[in-house]
């Protein structure tokens, strides 16, 4: 029990085993077997028939070992037994905590966090109704809660990196994983949870409480997923996950900001070009200034010019919030009250939490590729508890691990860049100073970074999937487009007096607004289902596709997909067993789809025994027209390479009976 490392050396007639407890702990070396030449290292020449501890290696850490015919070589070192201290001669020195690279990484990371804080200060109050009470909630509750959440998450990530550094060999120092609020999830929560909650209640405090409960539920869902991470990766196609991610990114994260940028071109297009130059072209700016900071400087300069010459309406803040101490608020009552909206938020929270888990797994793989390998389960637990703790402290947005770890490590970041960031964010949020930045920086010059992030997420969805799966990503993006269009239509009707959305649905059925809302209701689950169905059908995996159709039937029966009700301009989800006639229809239709797919699977039972008819081809540049043998399992083990010509390969790749596995073999 507790063995972390196990080394084994096998000689001619003897065996040596080194067991290490904990990270970098002492090793216990066991020797047994023949010892006539003293190869067991026990100080005598007697054979051992049972494992015997080698006392000469007591209190050392074995790094490697090898056993020859009649000798054994072990490389070991004395482990530091004193407690880690800071200073000369210690395992971790001050330069490992804060270095020049930490300041570079902090500045790059802080710019992204600052952009989020500015946008939350400006937009969250709008989604809560824009009243003085809404502004007070954002200023005195939400922003301090965000700072407290980052302190929890950053501290845990720094502790994880510190412990990993203690257990590392040599002088290696782990860089903490970047952690914070995911921008894509942030805007999904603003527009899909907070805004509908306010529209239905008219109370900003109640809408904030509903979003707090949604964040807490997201953390609990992530905790429940921790033991099943590998199963999730196997069951849900990567194309389906990427389609839901890309659809949300290109709509809720990108389109609104695109309109805002082109509505204020004077103060936004130049910063947008700077962002593209820095992040896409990787151009270095003078003095090593980060691209995000250069974009802000351009926005400030253009904003001042616009204030003097009025090229377009001034959008910078006109008043600053009074600077005052704003400590975190314990929001237990608000979270409990928000639980009353469990059915309304579940269709949105569940798939978003699943996407967060997958995003965290990808971030850990990215960190491992950069040389820092962290425990997957522990990292997911840290992120989940940061989200849950943040919700009870007033933060209505889930956290996640970012994929930018290799970039910060490349900058030379050690342990301290997250500590610098949480100090800076705490100073801003606990003093209500966020509006001071909005006073001089046009918001449209800030959102250029988020537009770029949305475009990159969408592009990666098509480049990170298996070959030939682009169609499943494309069809999976349709529900997100429908959800975003519905939000835009609903907002327009709410802003204009006259007819409501409910009245237009009855008066103009040719617009198919009912179909639009059906796709938008629980759009993330709809996206996963459509993409997975398309992917498995395209790959002729009819049994897996039938399973997804059955899952879609269950989601429809419980109202998590396609079920809604419209009152005026408010669209609400209906969750429960068969909450509407529409849910019953979708449930039955998906079962029919599953039956059709099951029949297709039965009718395609011979596809594994395919045999390609031989085609006359030339092999190896000669004139021999002997065709290659037909494809059968294992037949290529002895296939003459001269037979494998481009024509033969093309024939196999276009054969409609090939399964994906067989195509990969080709």
MOKAVEN-V942820 format. One record per backbone hydrogen bond with DSSP energy under -1.0 kcal/mol. CO is the residue of the C=O (numbers start at 1). NH is the residue of the N-H. If there is no record, write none. Layout:
((CO	NH) (CO	NH))
This chain:
((2	22) (5	20) (7	18) (9	16) (13	34) (14	11) (15	32) (16	9) (17	30) (18	7) (19	28) (20	4) (20	5) (26	21) (28	19) (29	54) (30	17) (31	52) (32	15) (33	48) (35	38) (38	41) (48	33) (52	31) (54	57) (55	58) (57	60) (60	27) (61	77) (64	75) (66	73) (68	12) (71	68) (73	66) (75	63) (75	64) (77	61) (87	90) (93	96) (94	97) (94	98) (96	415) (97	416) (99	103) (100	104) (101	105) (102	106) (103	107) (104	108) (105	109) (106	110) (107	111) (109	113) (110	114) (111	115) (112	116) (113	117) (114	118) (115	119) (116	120) (117	121) (118	122) (119	123) (120	124) (123	127) (124	128) (125	130) (126	129) (131	135) (132	136) (133	137) (134	138) (135	139) (136	140) (137	141) (137	142) (138	143) (141	145) (142	146) (143	147) (144	148) (145	149) (146	150) (147	151) (148	152) (149	153) (150	154) (151	155) (152	156) (153	157) (154	158) (155	159) (156	160) (157	161) (158	162) (159	163) (160	164) (161	165) (162	166) (163	167) (169	172) (178	402) (180	400) (182	186) (183	187) (184	188) (185	189) (186	190) (187	191) (188	192) (189	193) (189	194) (190	195) (193	197) (194	198) (195	199) (196	200) (197	201) (198	202) (203	207) (204	208) (205	209) (206	210) (207	211) (208	212) (209	213) (210	214) (211	215) (212	216) (213	217) (214	218) (215	219) (216	220) (217	221) (218	222) (219	223) (220	224) (221	225) (225	228) (226	229) (228	232) (229	233) (230	234) (231	235) (232	236) (237	241) (238	242) (239	243) (240	244) (241	245) (242	246) (243	247) (244	248) (245	249) (246	250) (247	251) (248	253) (254	258) (255	259) (256	260) (257	261) (258	262) (259	263) (265	269) (268	272) (269	273) (270	274) (271	275) (272	276) (273	277) (274	278) (275	279) (276	280) (276	281) (277	283) (285	288) (286	289) (290	294) (291	295) (292	296) (293	297) (294	298) (295	299) (296	300) (297	301) (298	302) (299	303) (300	304) (301	305) (302	306) (303	307) (304	308) (305	309) (306	310) (331	335) (332	336) (333	337) (334	338) (337	340) (338	341) (339	342) (341	345) (342	346) (345	348) (345	349) (346	350) (348	352) (349	353) (350	354) (351	355) (352	356) (353	357) (354	358) (355	359) (356	360) (357	361) (358	362) (359	363) (360	364) (361	365) (362	366) (363	367) (364	368) (365	369) (366	370) (367	372) (368	371) (375	379) (376	380) (377	381) (378	382) (379	383) (380	384) (381	385) (382	386) (383	387) (384	388) (385	389) (386	390) (387	391) (388	392) (390	395) (391	394) (392	331) (400	180) (404	408) (405	409) (406	410) (407	411) (408	413) (409	412) (416	420) (417	421) (418	422) (419	423) (420	424) (421	425) (422	426) (423	427) (424	428) (425	429) (426	430) (428	433) (430	326) (431	324) (433	436) (434	437) (434	438) (435	439) (437	440) (437	441) (438	317) (442	445) (443	447) (446	449) (447	451) (448	452) (449	453) (450	454) (451	455) (452	456) (453	457) (454	458) (455	459) (456	460) (457	461) (459	463) (460	464) (466	469) (469	473) (470	474) (471	475) (472	476) (477	481) (478	482) (479	483) (480	484) (481	485) (482	486) (483	487) (484	488) (485	489) (486	490) (487	491) (488	492) (489	493) (490	494) (491	495) (492	496) (500	504) (501	505) (502	506) (503	507) (504	508) (508	511) (509	512) (512	516) (513	517) (514	518) (515	519) (516	520) (517	521) (520	523) (521	562) (522	526) (523	527) (524	528) (525	529) (526	530) (527	531) (528	532) (529	533) (530	534) (531	535) (532	536) (533	537) (534	538) (535	539) (536	541) (537	540) (540	542) (541	545) (542	546) (543	547) (544	548) (545	549) (546	550) (547	551) (548	552) (549	553) (550	554) (551	555) (552	556) (553	557) (554	558) (555	560) (556	559) (557	578) (558	576) (565	572) (567	570) (568	502) (570	567) (572	565) (580	584) (581	585) (582	586) (583	587) (584	588) (585	589) (586	590) (587	591) (588	592) (589	593) (590	594) (591	595) (592	596) (593	597) (594	598) (595	599) (596	600) (597	601) (598	602) (599	603) (600	604) (602	605) (604	607) (606	609) (619	622) (624	619) (632	635) (634	637) (636	639) (640	643) (641	644) (643	645) (645	649) (646	650) (647	651) (648	652) (649	653) (650	654) (652	655) (655	658) (659	663) (660	664) (661	665) (662	666))
